[in-house]
Amino acid sequence: MNKRQFLKYGTVIAGGLITANTGALGRIMADGSYPHRRRKAVLRLLFKPYELQLRHVFTLASGSRTTTPVVLTRLEFDGQFGFGEASMPPYLGESHETVLKFLSQVNLEQFTDPFLMEDILAYVDGIMPGNHAAKASVDIALHDLVGKIIGRPCYRIWGLDPGKTPLTSFTIGIDTTEIVRQKVREAAPYHVLKVKLGAGDDKIMINTIREISDKPVCVDVNQGWKDRGYALEMAHWLKDRNVMFIEQPMPKTQVDDLAWLTQNSPLPIVADEAVQTVSDLLEARGLYSGVNIKLMKCGGMNQAVKMAWMARAMNMKVMIGCMTETSCAISAAAQLSPLADWADLDGNLLITNDCWEGITIRDGKVTLNDRPGIGIREKVKIF
């Protein structure tokens, strides 16, 4: 490939300048053009509802559930397929009905070049406001598709080092002391525990865990504390019990209290519900020490990688998190994990009917594979 071709076909993906592998590009365009352009291929989107079955009742400060609705997507282009997912826990306000309604309005057949990712995703985002999980399902499928066309994993396209992935936490929901002990034992392969608090039995939860494990813990309060004095008292108490940070301790609307708590807390205060999109992150400076970035909150990988770099520029800690998801969305989020200080990518481990194989956890560490795109393959035929 000569210099002119190299400059012509450098690709900007998710806001980062990508210097594509010349061997991969040579296979795609031996005569200086994309083969698919000669065939006038178009993008085609398929989608199906799916229901995730949880291993245990999942309880946090706002309620309990035993299932999570998801919608699985497939994006086809010129014989290649990319896969995506929308997961809809209750607090997002999305459902099978809303996601299916949104996706039925997406017409990707107007696009004949999947590499125009910014244009495609801008079109999807402009269909209607919100619907971030629905949008994420298209975004993930598009990233998976483009990675497969190039023949590279997404983390390679972004120039990230797979050796720099963090440990992932394993989530323990609010439950009886007996079930909490059982969950801690099930989490034996993991080196970090994530504990849900905010239901009024916070110290009992932590003390129960400390009876059988001294592993580092991060806590997620899901806006469950209302009084900043109590929140600060708990922060000091938790620090003495090997807790790493506190996620969304108070309602996101209590802005002044959160800013005060972040300033005075001995532990980092991490935003979750309060920061969903890039614009939310800009408003969070000074209110939080870090941010939990989730594909379902922000609309997919394109926005998530931008948020990660922005958080770094704002001197904030970065956490890559998840909802209850299959290995499809978990593997997509994991592509960003080399950018993160912390990871909470256990959503696929909490379900019994995962239909994909993707990233693995080895000795507690997020471990990326070298498959192209988001690195998944089917366990169960969906489409």
Secondary structure, DSSP 8 states (H G I E B T S, - for coil): --HHHHHHH-EEETTEEE---HHHHHHH-TTSS-HHHHHT---EEEEEEEEEEEEEEEEETTEEEEEEEEEEEEEEETTEEEEEEEE--GGG---HHHHHHHHTT--GGG-S-TT-HHHHHHHHHHSSS--HHHHHHHHHHHHHHHHHHHTSBHHHHTT--GGG--BBEEEE-S--HHHHHHHHHHTTT-SEEEEE--SS-HHHHHHHHHHH----EEEE-TT----HHHHHHHHHHHHTTTEEEEES-S-TT-HHHHHHHHHH-SS-EEESTT--SHHHHHHTBTTBSEEEE-HHHHTSHHHHHHHHHHHHHTT-EEEE---S--HHHHHHHHTTGGG-SEE---GGGGBS---EE--EEETTEEE----SBT--EESS---
